[in-house]
Amino acid sequence: MTSATQAPSAAPHPALNRPNMVSVGTVVWLSSELMFFAGLFAMYFTLRSTSSELWAMETEKLNVPFALINTVILVSSSFSCQFGVFAAERLQPRRTGGLFAFARWGMVEWFLLTFLMGAIFVSVQAYEYAELVSEGVALSSNAFGSAFYITTGFHGIHVIGGLIAFLFIIGRAFIARRFGHFEATSAIVTSYYWHFVDVVWIGLFIIIYFLQ
């Protein structure tokens, strides 16, 4: 009498879900940038605590409504940036419809809009600098001027760096024969940086323009 034997089926190996190293590296780098800006915030609060009367006088020269409009422009660019990320995740580099068919825009169109709003932000900030200098608030005028230009200036440099990154991503989308996951990943990590820059500015705006 023979009995049929069945070999036990091998247990399937669990799939490895490794994080994308580019994304991890970007997050680690942004963490170091966060500590850098934390140092700038600490510098600002330290100088302010030792020169309260100077701060009360100099902050009256700030154009809060003007800066608020500029802040809205920068924050809005985060939304257009994220729509570009959604398009990149769909592997859609360019629009598939008319210019005003926003629902069919690709990554390039959304990132170009983001670049435009970021460029407007930098231009408006440069105009604000010129206005403040004409009113006697310069980098070397006093502690407030130094703190204001160092904190907002370093942030402006980061915004310009983000604009250059957007141009690089847009150019790669046109050069690549096939828009794949590599190009999409580059777009996604660029959005991490841009969102970080926007969040930092919100903190700066509240501290400098409202906590006077």
VOBA-1610 file (N, C-alpha, C; in pm, whole numbers, padded with zeros to 5 digits, always signed):
BEGIN
Met+00086-00119+00000Met+00000+00000+00000Met+00089+00123+00000Thr+00067+00200-00098Thr+00150+00321-00109Thr+00066+00442-00073Ser+00130+00535-00016Ser+00063+00659+00021Ser+00128+00774-00054Ala+00045+00860-00107Ala+00099+00974-00182Ala+00152+01077-00085Thr+00270+01118-00112Thr+00333+01220-00028Thr+00345+01348-00108Gln+00321+01456-00043Gln+00329+01587-00108Gln+00438+01669-00042Ala+00533+01714-00121Ala+00643+01795-00068Ala+00587+01926-00016Pro+00628+01965+00104Pro+00578+02092+00158Pro+00623+02209+00072Ser+00530+02297+00044Ser+00563+02413-00039Ser+00651+02508+00040Ala+00748+02559-00026Ala+00841+02651+00039Ala+00770+02781+00072Ala+00794+02832+00190Ala+00732+02958+00231Ala+00788+03073+00148Pro+00702+03152+00097Pro+00753+03265+00015Pro+00838+03358+00097His+00943+03405+00036His+01032+03499+00105His+00963+03634+00116Pro+00970+03697+00233Pro+00907+03829+00245Pro+00976+03931+00156Ala+00895+04009+00091Ala+00950+04111+00001Ala+01019+04221+00081Leu+01135+04258+00036Leu+01210+04364+00103Leu+01157+04499+00054Asn+01123+04582+00148Asn+01072+04716+00116Asn+01175+04818+00161Arg+01278+04832+00083Arg+01386+04922+00119Arg+01351+05066+00081Pro+01383+05159+00168Pro+01353+05299+00135Pro+01444+05348+00023Asn+01394+05441-00053Asn+01473+05500-00160Asn+01587+05579-00098Met+01710+05546-00136Met+01826+05607-00072Met+01839+05755-00107Val+01791+05794-00226Val+01795+05936-00261Val+01703+06015-00168Ser+01584+05961-00143Ser+01491+06029-00052Ser+01546+06034+00089Val+01605+05924+00134Val+01663+05921+00269Val+01775+06022+00281Gly+01863+06026+00181Gly+01973+06122+00184Gly+01923+06266+00185Thr+01817+06293+00110Thr+01760+06428+00107Thr+01704+06466+00242Val+01633+06373+00307Val+01575+06401+00438Val+01685+06427+00541Val+01793+06348+00536Val+01905+06369+00629Val+01968+06505+00606Trp+01987+06541+00479Trp+02046+06672+00449Trp+01955+06785+00495Leu+01824+06770+00474Leu+01731+06874+00519Leu+01729+06884+00672Ser+01757+06775+00740Ser+01767+06781+00886Ser+01884+06869+00928Ser+01995+06859+00857Ser+02109+06947+00888Ser+02075+07092+00855Glu+01999+07114+00748Glu+01955+07250+00715Glu+01862+07305+00822Leu+01780+07219+00878Leu+01690+07262+00985Leu+01769+07310+01106Met+01878+07240+01139Met+01962+07283+01251Met+02031+07415+01219Phe+02068+07434+01093Phe+02129+07560+01052Phe+02033+07677+01075Phe+01909+07661+01030Phe+01812+07768+01049Phe+01774+07784+01196Ala+01778+07675+01272Ala+01753+07687+01416Ala+01857+07777+01480Gly+01981+07767+01434Gly+02086+07856+01484Gly+02059+08002+01448Leu+02006+08025+01327Leu+01972+08162+01287Leu+01857+08217+01372Phe+01758+08132+01400Phe+01648+08174+01486Phe+01701+08210+01625Ala+01792+08128+01676Ala+01849+08154+01809Ala+01925+08287+01810Met+02000+08313+01703Met+02071+08440+01692Met+01973+08557+01694Tyr+01865+08544+01617Tyr+01767+08652+01608Tyr+01705+08681+01744Phe+01663+08576+01816Phe+01599+08595+01946Phe+01698+08651+02049Thr+01824+08610+02040Thr+01925+08660+02133Thr+01947+08810+02115Leu+01964+08852+01989Leu+01984+08994+01962Leu+01859+09074+01998Arg+01745+09018+01974Arg+01621+09089+02006Arg+01605+09107+02157Ser+01643+09006+02235Ser+01627+09015+02379Ser+01719+09120+02441Thr+01829+09149+02374Thr+01923+09249+02428Thr+01901+09389+02372Ser+01811+09401+02271Ser+01787+09532+02208Ser+01638+09550+02183Ser+01559+09539+02286Ser+01413+09543+02269Ser+01366+09679+02217Glu+01425+09788+02266Glu+01384+09920+02220Glu+01418+09941+02072Leu+01536+09893+02032Leu+01576+09903+01892Leu+01479+09825+01804Trp+01443+09705+01848Trp+01350+09621+01771Trp+01215+09690+01755Ala+01166+09750+01863Ala+01036+09818+01857Ala+01039+09932+01757Met+01152+09999+01746Met+01163+10113+01654Met+01180+10066+01509Glu+01267+09968+01489Glu+01301+09925+01353Glu+01190+09842+01288Thr+01118+09762+01365Thr+01013+09680+01305Thr+00897+09762+01254Glu+00885+09887+01301Glu+00780+09974+01249Glu+00802+10008+01102Lys+00925+09992+01055Lys+00957+10022+00915Lys+00922+09906+00821Leu+00887+09791+00876Leu+00854+09675+00794Leu+00714+09692+00734Asn+00703+09657+00608Asn+00574+09663+00538Asn+00508+09526+00549Val+00428+09507+00654Val+00370+09376+00683Val+00272+09331+00573Pro+00178+09416+00526Pro+00087+09370+00419Pro+00163+09329+00293Phe+00267+09404+00259Phe+00348+09372+00141Phe+00415+09236+00157Ala+00471+09213+00276Ala+00536+09084+00302Ala+00435+08970+00309Leu+00314+09000+00355Leu+00210+08897+00362Leu+00171+08849+00223Ile+00156+08943+00130Ile+00124+08904-00008Ile+00235+08818-00066Asn+00359+08856-00039Asn+00472+08778-00087Asn+00474+08638-00025Thr+00435+08630+00101Thr+00428+08500+00169Thr+00321+08411+00107Val+00207+08470+00074Val+00099+08393+00009Val+00147+08338-00125Ile+00224+08417-00197Ile+00278+08371-00326Ile+00369+08250-00306Leu+00458+08258-00208Leu+00551+08147-00185Leu+00478+08022-00137Val+00384+08040-00045Val+00309+07924+00005Val+00227+07861-00107Ser+00171+07943-00196Ser+00094+07890-00309Ser+00183+07806-00400Ser+00311+07842-00408Ser+00402+07765-00494Ser+00421+07623-00443Ser+00399+07601-00314Ser+00409+07465-00262Ser+00298+07377-00317Phe+00180+07437-00336Phe+00068+07360-00392Phe+00093+07324-00538Ser+00140+07420-00617Ser+00171+07390-00756Ser+00284+07289-00766Cys+00380+07299-00675Cys+00490+07202-00673Cys+00437+07062-00647Gln+00344+07049-00554Gln+00291+06918-00521Gln+00209+06860-00636Phe+00136+06946-00708Phe+00065+06898-00826Phe+00164+06846-00931Gly+00280+06912-00940Gly+00383+06862-01028Gly+00435+06726-00985Val+00443+06704-00854Val+00486+06575-00802Val+00384+06467-00838Phe+00256+06501-00824Phe+00152+06404-00860Phe+00165+06364-01007Ala+00193+06462-01093Ala+00212+06432-01235Ala+00335+06346-01257Ala+00443+06375-01183Ala+00565+06294-01196Ala+00541+06151-01151Glu+00462+06133-01046Glu+00430+05998-00999Glu+00346+05922-01101Arg+00270+05995-01182Arg+00195+05931-01290Arg+00283+05910-01413Leu+00411+05952-01403Leu+00506+05946-01515Leu+00454+06028-01633Gln+00400+06145-01601Gln+00348+06237-01703Gln+00433+06364-01702Pro+00531+06373-01789Pro+00620+06489-01785Pro+00556+06618-01837Arg+00471+06609-01939Arg+00413+06729-02000Arg+00262+06715-02016Arg+00199+06827-02045Arg+00053+06830-02052Arg+00002+06747-02169Thr-00119+06697-02152Thr-00183+06617-02257Thr-00306+06688-02314Gly-00327+06811-02274Gly-00441+06888-02324Gly-00401+07031-02351Gly-00502+07118-02355Gly-00477+07257-02382Gly-00402+07325-02268Leu-00354+07446-02295Leu-00273+07518-02198Leu-00352+07548-02071Phe-00481+07572-02085Phe-00563+07607-01969Phe-00641+07488-01914Ala-00611+07370-01964Ala-00670+07247-01908Ala-00580+07201-01794Phe-00594+07267-01679Phe-00501+07244-01569Phe-00502+07099-01520Ala-00616+07034-01530Ala-00626+06896-01484Ala-00540+06802-01568Arg-00498+06845-01684Arg-00418+06760-01774Arg-00274+06810-01785Trp-00238+06902-01697Trp-00100+06949-01695Trp-00006+06838-01650Gly+00117+06845-01698Gly+00220+06752-01655Gly+00313+06817-01554Met+00418+06745-01520Met+00513+06794-01422Met+00578+06924-01467Val+00613+06934-01594Val+00684+07051-01645Val+00602+07178-01625Glu+00474+07173-01660Glu+00390+07292-01648Glu+00374+07334-01502Trp+00352+07240-01413Trp+00336+07274-01272Trp+00466+07327-01214Phe+00578+07269-01253Phe+00706+07316-01201Phe+00743+07453-01259Leu+00703+07480-01383Leu+00726+07613-01439Leu+00646+07718-01363Leu+00523+07684-01327Leu+00442+07777-01247Leu+00505+07798-01110Thr+00556+07691-01051Thr+00625+07701-00922Thr+00748+07790-00933Phe+00824+07771-01040Phe+00943+07853-01064Phe+00904+08000-01076Leu+00796+08029-01148Leu+00752+08167-01167Leu+00717+08232-01033Met+00643+08161-00949Met+00605+08218-00819Met+00726+08234-00729Gly+00818+08140-00735Gly+00940+08153-00655Gly+01024+08271-00701Ala+01031+08293-00833Ala+01106+08407-00886Ala+01040+08539-00845Ile+00907+08542-00843Ile+00837+08662-00797Ile+00870+08689-00652Phe+00872+08584-00570Phe+00904+08600-00428Phe+01042+08662-00410Val+01142+08613-00481Val+01278+08665-00469Val+01283+08809-00516Ser+01214+08840-00626Ser+01215+08977-00678Ser+01150+09075-00581Val+01038+09034-00522Val+00969+09120-00426Val+01055+09140-00302Gln+01124+09035-00260Gln+01211+09048-00143Gln+01327+09143-00173Ala+01381+09137-00293Ala+01487+09231-00331Ala+01436+09374-00330Tyr+01312+09394-00376Tyr+01252+09527-00372Tyr+01234+09574-00228Glu+01193+09483-00141Glu+01177+09518+00001Glu+01311+09556+00062Tyr+01417+09485+00026Tyr+01550+09520+00075Tyr+01586+09663+00034Ala+01559+09697-00092Ala+01592+09831-00141Ala+01515+09938-00065Glu+01388+09910-00036Glu+01307+10005+00040Glu+01361+10024+00181Leu+01399+09914+00246Leu+01450+09924+00383Leu+01584+09996+00387Val+01669+09970+00289Val+01798+10039+00285Val+01777+10189+00270Ser+01677+10229+00188Ser+01649+10371+00171Ser+01599+10435+00299Glu+01545+10353+00391Glu+01497+10403+00519Glu+01601+10389+00629Gly+01723+10350+00592Gly+01832+10342+00688Gly+01851+10208+00755Val+01780+10104+00708Val+01795+09970+00765Val+01886+09890+00672Ala+02014+09885+00704Ala+02112+09812+00624Ala+02173+09700+00706Leu+02252+09618+00640Leu+02313+09504+00707Leu+02402+09546+00822Ser+02473+09657+00805Ser+02569+09702+00905Ser+02518+09820+00988Ser+02389+09852+00976Ser+02337+09969+01048Ser+02324+09943+01197Asn+02270+09830+01235Asn+02250+09797+01376Asn+02223+09647+01388Ala+02193+09604+01511Ala+02171+09461+01537Ala+02048+09410+01463Phe+01944+09492+01456Phe+01824+09447+01385Phe+01852+09426+01237Gly+01922+09522+01175Gly+01955+09507+01034Gly+02036+09382+01007Ser+02134+09356+01093Ser+02215+09236+01075Ser+02131+09110+01087Ala+02047+09104+01191Ala+01964+08985+01212Ala+01864+08967+01099Phe+01803+09076+01055Phe+01702+09069+00949Phe+01761+09019+00818Tyr+01871+09080+00776Tyr+01927+09044+00646Tyr+01995+08908+00648Ile+02053+08869+00760Ile+02117+08738+00766Ile+02013+08627+00759Thr+01907+08639+00838Thr+01804+08534+00840Thr+01728+08527+00707Thr+01676+08640+00662Thr+01600+08638+00538Thr+01691+08620+00416Gly+01814+08668+00425Gly+01906+08652+00313Gly+01945+08508+00289Phe+01977+08436+00397Phe+02010+08294+00380Phe+01889+08216+00328His+01771+08255+00373His+01652+08189+00319His+01638+08220+00171Gly+01662+08345+00132Gly+01654+08380-00009Gly+01752+08302-00094Ile+01871+08278-00042Ile+01969+08197-00115Ile+01917+08055-00135His+01850+08003-00033His+01792+07869-00046His+01680+07867-00149Val+01602+07973-00156Val+01497+07980-00258Val+01559+07981-00398Ile+01664+08058-00416Ile+01731+08062-00545Ile+01787+07924-00580Gly+01841+07854-00481Gly+01888+07718-00505Gly+01775+07627-00551Gly+01656+07644-00492Gly+01540+07565-00535Gly+01499+07598-00677Leu+01507+07724-00715Leu+01472+07764-00852Leu+01568+07699-00952Ile+01695+07696-00917Ile+01793+07630-01005Ile+01762+07481-01017Ala+01722+07419-00906Ala+01687+07277-00908Ala+01567+07251-00998Phe+01468+07340-00994Phe+01351+07324-01082Phe+01391+07330-01228Leu+01479+07425-01262Leu+01526+07433-01401Leu+01597+07305-01442Phe+01675+07249-01350Phe+01746+07124-01379Phe+01648+07010-01404Ile+01545+07000-01320Ile+01446+06892-01335Ile+01367+06910-01464Ile+01328+07034-01494Ile+01253+07059-01617Ile+01338+07026-01740Gly+01464+07068-01736Gly+01554+07038-01848Gly+01575+06889-01867Arg+01586+06816-01757Arg+01603+06671-01766Arg+01479+06607-01828Ala+01360+06660-01796Ala+01237+06603-01852Ala+01233+06620-02004Phe+01290+06729-02056Phe+01293+06749-02201Phe+01402+06665-02268Ile+01512+06644-02197Ile+01624+06571-02257Ile+01600+06421-02256Ala+01537+06369-02149Ala+01520+06225-02134Ala+01433+06169-02247Arg+01478+06060-02303Arg+01399+05995-02408Arg+01272+05934-02350Arg+01284+05886-02229Arg+01168+05825-02163Arg+01166+05872-02019Phe+01055+05931-01979Phe+01040+05980-01842Phe+01006+05860-01754Gly+01102+05822-01668Gly+01082+05704-01585Gly+01089+05735-01437His+01108+05632-01357His+01110+05647-01212His+01231+05728-01164Phe+01340+05722-01237Phe+01458+05799-01196Phe+01428+05949-01203Glu+01366+05992-01313Glu+01330+06133-01327Glu+01222+06172-01226Ala+01129+06081-01202Ala+01023+06110-01105Ala+01079+06126-00964Thr+01175+06043-00929Thr+01237+06052-00796Thr+01308+06186-00778Ser+01376+06232-00882Ser+01443+06362-00875Ser+01343+06474-00851Ala+01227+06464-00916Ala+01123+06566-00896Ala+01068+06561-00754Ile+01053+06442-00701Ile+00996+06426-00567Ile+01090+06483-00461Val+01219+06452-00469Val+01312+06501-00367Val+01329+06653-00379Thr+01316+06706-00500Thr+01319+06852-00516Thr+01199+06915-00445Ser+01086+06849-00451Ser+00968+06901-00380Ser+00989+06898-00230Tyr+01060+06798-00177Tyr+01092+06797-00034Tyr+01165+06926+00005Tyr+01263+06960-00074Tyr+01342+07080-00047Tyr+01254+07205-00054Trp+01170+07213-00156Trp+01087+07332-00173Trp+00987+07348-00059His+00925+07239-00017His+00832+07246+00096His+00906+07289+00223Phe+01028+07241+00240Phe+01108+07280+00355Phe+01136+07430+00353Val+01173+07482+00238Val+01201+07625+00226Val+01075+07707+00259Asp+00961+07659+00215Asp+00835+07731+00242Asp+00803+07731+00391Val+00820+07617+00456Val+00790+07608+00600Val+00883+07699+00679Val+01010+07702+00642Val+01105+07790+00710Val+01064+07936+00696Trp+01018+07974+00577Trp+00978+08112+00558Trp+00855+08147+00642Ile+00762+08054+00655Ile+00645+08080+00739Ile+00691+08112+00882Gly+00787+08035+00932Gly+00841+08062+01065Gly+00909+08198+01072Leu+00990+08230+00970Leu+01057+08359+00967Leu+00957+08474+00960Phe+00857+08458+00877Phe+00757+08563+00859Phe+00684+08592+00990Ile+00645+08487+01061Ile+00573+08505+01187Ile+00663+08574+01291Ile+00787+08528+01299Ile+00878+08580+01401Ile+00919+08725+01373Ile+00949+08755+01247Ile+01002+08888+01215Ile+00891+08991+01200Tyr+00782+08954+01133Tyr+00681+09054+01097Tyr+00565+09063+01196Phe+00543+08959+01275Phe+00429+08962+01367Phe+00471+08968+01513Leu+00578+08897+01549Leu+00626+08902+01687Leu+00720+09021+01705Gln+00667+09139+01684Gln+00751+09259+01685Gln+00768+09312+01827
//
